[in-house]
């Protein structure tokens, strides 16, 4: 049985919305998209390559899938590991509205998310990876389906935008397993889920 890993980009104030570009997600009037772009140095690239080297299949939300599908099929350089993985490996999209995906290797899943994702994990040898996909990520956390979280925190505060862990998130404890900081100042920390929080007093 494989592991479900989630790679998420957040700001210091927890914003997860539209890290990759101004047009990525303007929902709620968000005008600050593309905030991760200035920090894409060699250290950051090395981390991303390492993550993609372990993937067997992808699980994406509809919005992230459409962003990826509009770009990565056009990248045909065989030396580009990210493109090679995304274009050749199975892609599963959790959506109730996407009916006819054009990107080769795509399957739409719907209905009982817990049952569907558990079945995908059982069919995966290494990692079933989620990238971005904030709404899907919140659902997966609520169902305790995420095994590993790669949380990349960028040194910027936006003051607006959707958060990865919003009000009402299921209380969850994590165990820190590794961490580093890129030359540009992005803090990369990897956590494994560790049940529910413990409480006490000082």
C-alpha positions as CSV (number, residue, x, y, z in Angstrom):
1,X,0.0,0.0,0.0
2,X,1.3,3.4,-0.9
3,X,1.4,6.7,0.9
4,X,-0.6,9.8,0.1
5,X,1.7,12.8,0.2
6,X,0.7,16.4,0.0
7,X,3.0,19.2,-1.1
8,X,1.6,22.6,-0.2
9,X,3.0,26.2,-0.5
10,X,1.9,28.7,2.1
11,X,2.8,32.2,3.1
12,X,3.9,33.1,6.7
13,X,0.2,34.0,7.4
14,X,-1.0,30.7,6.0
15,X,-2.3,31.8,2.5
16,X,-2.3,28.9,0.0
17,X,-4.1,30.6,-2.8
18,X,-2.6,31.1,-6.3
19,X,1.1,30.7,-5.5
20,X,2.1,30.1,-9.2
21,X,0.8,33.1,-11.0
22,X,-1.6,36.1,-11.1
23,X,-4.2,34.3,-13.2
24,X,-4.1,31.0,-11.3
25,X,-7.0,31.8,-8.9
26,X,-8.6,35.2,-8.5
27,X,-11.5,33.8,-6.4
28,X,-12.7,36.2,-3.7
29,X,-11.1,39.1,-5.5
30,X,-7.6,37.8,-4.8
31,X,-5.1,40.0,-6.7
32,X,-1.8,38.8,-5.3
33,X,-1.2,35.5,-7.2
34,X,2.3,34.5,-8.1
35,X,3.8,35.1,-4.7
36,X,6.0,32.0,-4.7
37,X,7.7,32.9,-8.0
38,X,10.6,35.1,-6.7
39,X,11.8,32.2,-4.5
40,X,12.4,29.6,-7.1
41,X,16.1,29.0,-6.6
42,X,18.3,25.9,-7.1
43,X,17.5,24.5,-3.6
44,X,13.8,24.8,-4.3
45,X,14.2,23.1,-7.6
46,X,16.2,20.3,-6.1
47,X,13.5,19.6,-3.5
48,X,10.8,19.5,-6.2
49,X,12.8,17.0,-8.3
50,X,13.3,14.8,-5.3
51,X,9.5,14.7,-4.6
52,X,8.7,13.9,-8.2
53,X,11.2,11.1,-8.3
54,X,9.1,9.1,-5.8
55,X,5.7,9.4,-7.4
56,X,3.6,6.6,-8.9
57,X,0.3,8.5,-9.4
58,X,-1.2,11.9,-8.9
59,X,-4.4,13.0,-7.2
60,X,-5.5,16.5,-8.0
61,X,-8.4,18.9,-7.4
62,X,-10.2,20.1,-10.5
63,X,-8.7,23.6,-10.5
64,X,-5.2,22.4,-10.1
65,X,-5.7,19.7,-12.7
66,X,-6.9,22.3,-15.3
67,X,-3.9,24.6,-14.6
68,X,-1.5,21.6,-15.0
69,X,-3.4,20.3,-18.1
70,X,-3.0,23.7,-19.7
71,X,0.7,23.7,-19.4
72,X,2.5,20.4,-18.8
73,X,1.3,18.4,-21.9
74,X,3.1,21.1,-24.0
75,X,6.4,20.3,-22.3
76,X,7.9,17.5,-24.3
77,X,11.6,17.6,-23.3
78,X,12.4,14.1,-22.0
79,X,15.0,15.5,-19.7
80,X,12.3,17.4,-17.8
81,X,11.5,15.0,-15.0
82,X,8.3,16.8,-13.8
83,X,6.8,16.9,-17.3
84,X,7.8,13.3,-17.9
85,X,6.1,12.1,-14.7
86,X,2.9,14.2,-15.1
87,X,2.5,13.3,-18.7
88,X,3.1,9.5,-18.3
89,X,1.7,8.5,-14.9
90,X,-1.9,8.1,-13.9
91,X,-3.7,11.2,-12.9
92,X,-6.9,11.1,-10.8
93,X,-9.1,14.2,-10.5
94,X,-11.6,14.6,-7.7
95,X,-14.4,16.4,-9.3
96,X,-18.2,16.4,-9.7
97,X,-18.1,18.7,-12.7
98,X,-15.2,17.5,-14.9
99,X,-16.6,14.9,-17.4
100,X,-14.3,14.6,-20.4
101,X,-10.7,15.2,-19.5
102,X,-8.4,15.5,-22.5
103,X,-5.1,14.9,-20.8
104,X,-4.0,11.4,-21.5
105,X,-4.0,9.1,-18.4
106,X,-6.6,11.0,-16.5
107,X,-9.5,9.4,-14.6
108,X,-12.2,11.4,-12.8
109,X,-13.2,10.1,-9.4
110,X,-16.3,11.2,-7.5
111,X,-18.8,10.0,-4.9
112,X,-17.3,8.5,-1.7
113,X,-13.9,10.3,-1.5
114,X,-12.7,8.2,1.4
115,X,-13.5,4.9,-0.4
116,X,-12.0,6.1,-3.7
117,X,-8.8,7.5,-2.3
118,X,-8.2,4.5,0.0
119,X,-8.6,2.2,-3.0
120,X,-6.0,4.4,-4.9
121,X,-3.6,4.1,-2.1
122,X,-4.0,0.3,-2.0
123,X,-3.1,0.2,-5.7
124,X,-0.1,2.4,-5.4
125,X,3.3,1.0,-4.5
126,X,5.1,4.2,-3.5
127,X,3.5,7.7,-3.4
128,X,0.1,9.0,-4.5
129,X,0.9,12.7,-4.7
130,X,-1.3,15.7,-4.2
131,X,0.1,19.1,-5.3
132,X,-1.7,22.3,-4.5
133,X,-5.5,21.4,-4.7
134,X,-6.4,23.3,-1.5
135,X,-10.1,22.3,-1.3
136,X,-9.2,18.7,-2.0
137,X,-6.4,18.9,0.6
138,X,-8.8,20.1,3.3
139,X,-11.2,17.2,2.6
140,X,-8.3,14.7,2.7
141,X,-7.1,16.1,6.0
142,X,-10.7,15.9,7.4
143,X,-10.8,12.2,6.4
144,X,-7.3,11.4,7.9
145,X,-6.2,10.3,4.4
146,X,-2.9,12.3,4.2
147,X,0.1,10.4,5.4
148,X,2.9,12.9,4.7
149,X,2.8,16.7,4.4
150,X,5.5,18.7,2.7
151,X,4.8,22.2,3.9
152,X,6.8,24.9,2.1
153,X,6.5,28.3,3.9
154,X,7.6,31.3,1.9
155,X,8.9,34.5,3.6
156,X,6.0,36.7,2.7
157,X,2.8,38.0,4.3
158,X,-0.2,38.8,2.1
159,X,-3.0,39.6,4.6
160,X,-5.6,38.1,2.3
161,X,-6.4,34.9,0.5
162,X,-7.6,31.4,1.3
163,X,-5.7,29.5,3.9
164,X,-4.7,25.9,3.7
165,X,-5.9,25.3,7.3
166,X,-9.0,27.4,7.6
167,X,-11.3,28.0,10.5
168,X,-13.1,24.7,11.4
169,X,-10.2,22.4,10.3
170,X,-10.2,19.0,12.1
171,X,-7.7,19.2,15.0
172,X,-4.7,17.2,13.9
173,X,-1.3,16.5,15.4
174,X,1.8,16.1,13.2
175,X,5.3,14.6,13.7
176,X,8.2,16.5,12.2
177,X,10.5,14.3,10.2
178,X,12.8,16.6,8.3
179,X,13.4,20.2,7.5
180,X,15.6,22.6,5.6
181,X,15.7,26.2,4.4
182,X,16.5,27.2,0.8
183,X,19.0,29.9,-0.1
184,X,16.0,32.2,-0.9
185,X,14.5,31.6,2.5
186,X,11.8,29.1,1.9
187,X,11.3,26.8,4.9
188,X,10.7,23.2,3.8
189,X,9.3,21.0,6.5
190,X,8.0,17.4,6.2
191,X,5.5,16.1,8.7
192,X,3.7,12.8,9.2
193,X,0.2,12.7,10.6
194,X,0.2,11.7,14.3
195,X,-3.4,11.5,15.3
196,X,-5.2,14.1,17.4
197,X,-3.5,16.8,19.4
198,X,-2.7,16.3,23.1
199,X,-3.5,19.1,25.5
200,X,-2.1,20.2,28.8
201,X,-1.1,23.2,30.8
202,X,2.1,24.9,32.0
